[in-house]
Amino acid sequence: MAEKPWGGVFERPTDRRVEEFTESVSFDRRLYRQDIDCSLAHARMLEKVGLIEPQECRQIEQALQEIRLEIEQGRFPFRAALEDIHMHVERALIDRIGDAGRKLHAARSRNDQVAADLRLWVREAIDRLDNNLSALQRAFLLRCEKDSGVILPGYTHLRRAQPVLAAHCWLAYCEQLDRDRSRLVDCRRRTNVSPLGAGALAGTSLPIDRHDAAARLGFDGPSANSLDAVADRDFALEFAFAMALIAEHLGGWAEQWIIWSTDEFGFLKLPEEFCTGSSIMPQKINPDVLELIRGKTARAIGNLQTLLVLVKGLPLGYNRDLQDDKPPLMDSFDAVRASLETAAPLVEAVELDRPAIAARLDRGHLDATTLMEQLISRGLPQRTAHELVGRLVRKAMDRGVRLADLSPDEFREVHPKIDESVYDVLGPINAVAAMTSYGSTGPEQVEEQIRRWKELLSE
């Protein structure tokens, strides 16, 4: 039991099966940088308050940097007997510098240590995802210029509804991703609180400076309650929720493009370098990348549920259940990050099939709502105008023609207020041009939003 820092009270060695069951270093080794950074900050704080000598602090710093390098180079040995990344680093430190290394754990516990490590990891993960999200926003913004003037049928209930500019669709994704970024910013603020110095749960009687250690690590400050500091995983659950929602947004976009790339829709051509083939059907070019992005949504949602159940009913203080918070959290991060890193270049490389879109754009009487609104502007009640246009649509459907193909007399048969100016709003191009409300698909409104997004993403 000599190598176990908690072994003094024990008379019998730990069962091998227990060591294998309780180890976490197989996954929490990913926290090695954060753990070493926390140890460096803690050592410098201990030196400042006089709990270790300056020379001891220098020894600790040098040894920790050597350990960091060995881990990064794959030369560091990991063993289940040492349980976690904290004990591995501490054991290696003591082996190198003896008593100076033994002093480092003064005024801290693995309880506040792992909480601090995980907060640093989440903070870094948030920053990485924010960069990924902004890159995807820029990819959609580039598409706005590339697809300038292209009109697509907009859908409700997966039925053709009204015409919209392709750029309007791309800007819709920018809005979704921006809310995702906003949630991450908000989560980061609550994450960026230091639990170091909370100890096991009650704090310490030693003269430490928690504000100093927090500042050295870039935290906004120390946690106000030592008991809550070691028990809290709200920040991890909040991050898991933010990632689940990012995955939901990516899954919705992926589904949209999978549908649009089918022969039945034919709106866009996926780049072959982002597709795969079939082992039996030679002609197949499958949207596997988009399908996998859509599929990874399940992992993010499942991991969130795992974390919610994990903390359900835990009493105050640290409980070993919390050891299992890292695998689902890290898995969600890996899945969402990989999806985002794949999504941005795919968005840039895709091509809209303009001829195919234009050839079928007149289908579905997409201009019916604009016609109705013209009648409303002439004083007709909305419900009356709705009914009249419905009758006109039925007339066009029965003849298999567009609304614009109806004659002036056919319009006047429905209502005498309809004159030849009605043709000014008929057809997808005219219908789109008629939109003037803020945030609409009208060309001027879309250009205004493109300018706005250029400014936002250049900051």
WOGITA-V377747 format. One record per backbone hydrogen bond with DSSP energy under -1.0 kcal/mol. NH is the residue of the N-H (numbers start at 1). CO is the residue of the C=O. If there is no record, write none. Layout:
NH/CO ; NH/CO
//
This chain:
4/1 ; 7/4 ; 10/7 ; 19/15 ; 20/16 ; 21/17 ; 22/18 ; 23/19 ; 24/83 ; 25/83 ; 27/24 ; 28/24 ; 30/27 ; 31/28 ; 32/29 ; 35/31 ; 36/32 ; 37/33 ; 38/34 ; 39/35 ; 40/36 ; 41/37 ; 42/38 ; 43/39 ; 44/40 ; 45/41 ; 46/42 ; 47/43 ; 48/44 ; 49/45 ; 51/46 ; 52/46 ; 57/53 ; 58/54 ; 59/55 ; 60/56 ; 61/57 ; 62/58 ; 63/59 ; 64/60 ; 65/61 ; 66/62 ; 67/63 ; 68/64 ; 69/65 ; 70/66 ; 71/67 ; 72/68 ; 73/69 ; 74/71 ; 75/70 ; 82/79 ; 83/80 ; 84/82 ; 88/84 ; 89/85 ; 90/86 ; 91/87 ; 92/88 ; 93/89 ; 94/90 ; 95/91 ; 96/92 ; 97/93 ; 98/94 ; 100/97 ; 101/98 ; 102/98 ; 103/99 ; 106/103 ; 108/105 ; 113/109 ; 114/110 ; 115/111 ; 116/112 ; 117/113 ; 118/114 ; 119/115 ; 120/116 ; 121/117 ; 122/118 ; 123/119 ; 124/120 ; 125/121 ; 126/122 ; 127/123 ; 128/124 ; 129/125 ; 130/126 ; 131/127 ; 132/128 ; 133/129 ; 134/130 ; 135/131 ; 136/132 ; 137/133 ; 138/134 ; 139/135 ; 140/136 ; 141/137 ; 142/138 ; 143/139 ; 144/140 ; 145/141 ; 146/142 ; 147/143 ; 148/145 ; 150/147 ; 152/164 ; 154/162 ; 156/159 ; 159/156 ; 161/154 ; 164/152 ; 166/150 ; 169/165 ; 170/166 ; 171/167 ; 172/168 ; 173/169 ; 174/170 ; 175/171 ; 176/172 ; 177/173 ; 178/174 ; 179/175 ; 180/176 ; 181/177 ; 182/178 ; 183/179 ; 184/180 ; 185/181 ; 186/182 ; 187/183 ; 188/184 ; 189/185 ; 190/186 ; 191/187 ; 192/188 ; 193/191 ; 194/221 ; 198/195 ; 203/198 ; 208/206 ; 213/209 ; 214/210 ; 215/211 ; 216/212 ; 217/213 ; 218/215 ; 219/214 ; 220/192 ; 223/194 ; 229/225 ; 230/226 ; 231/227 ; 232/228 ; 237/233 ; 238/234 ; 239/235 ; 240/236 ; 241/237 ; 242/238 ; 243/239 ; 244/240 ; 245/241 ; 246/242 ; 247/243 ; 248/244 ; 249/245 ; 250/246 ; 251/247 ; 252/248 ; 253/249 ; 254/250 ; 255/251 ; 256/252 ; 257/253 ; 258/254 ; 259/255 ; 260/256 ; 261/257 ; 262/259 ; 266/262 ; 267/260 ; 268/260 ; 269/351 ; 274/271 ; 275/272 ; 276/286 ; 284/281 ; 286/276 ; 288/286 ; 291/287 ; 292/288 ; 293/289 ; 294/290 ; 295/291 ; 296/292 ; 298/295 ; 300/296 ; 301/297 ; 302/298 ; 303/299 ; 304/300 ; 305/301 ; 306/302 ; 307/303 ; 308/304 ; 309/305 ; 310/306 ; 311/307 ; 314/311 ; 322/319 ; 323/320 ; 324/321 ; 325/322 ; 329/325 ; 330/326 ; 331/327 ; 332/328 ; 333/329 ; 334/330 ; 335/331 ; 336/332 ; 337/333 ; 338/334 ; 339/335 ; 340/336 ; 341/337 ; 342/338 ; 343/339 ; 344/340 ; 346/342 ; 347/343 ; 348/344 ; 349/345 ; 350/346 ; 351/269 ; 353/267 ; 354/352 ; 357/353 ; 358/354 ; 359/355 ; 363/360 ; 368/365 ; 371/367 ; 372/368 ; 373/369 ; 374/370 ; 375/371 ; 376/372 ; 377/373 ; 379/376 ; 380/375 ; 385/381 ; 386/382 ; 387/383 ; 388/384 ; 389/385 ; 390/386 ; 391/387 ; 392/388 ; 393/389 ; 394/390 ; 395/391 ; 396/392 ; 397/393 ; 398/394 ; 399/395 ; 401/396 ; 406/403 ; 411/407 ; 412/408 ; 413/409 ; 415/411 ; 418/415 ; 422/419 ; 423/420 ; 424/421 ; 425/422 ; 431/427 ; 432/428 ; 433/429 ; 434/430 ; 435/432 ; 440/437 ; 446/442 ; 447/443 ; 448/444 ; 449/445 ; 450/446 ; 451/447 ; 452/448 ; 453/449 ; 454/450 ; 455/451 ; 456/452 ; 457/453
//
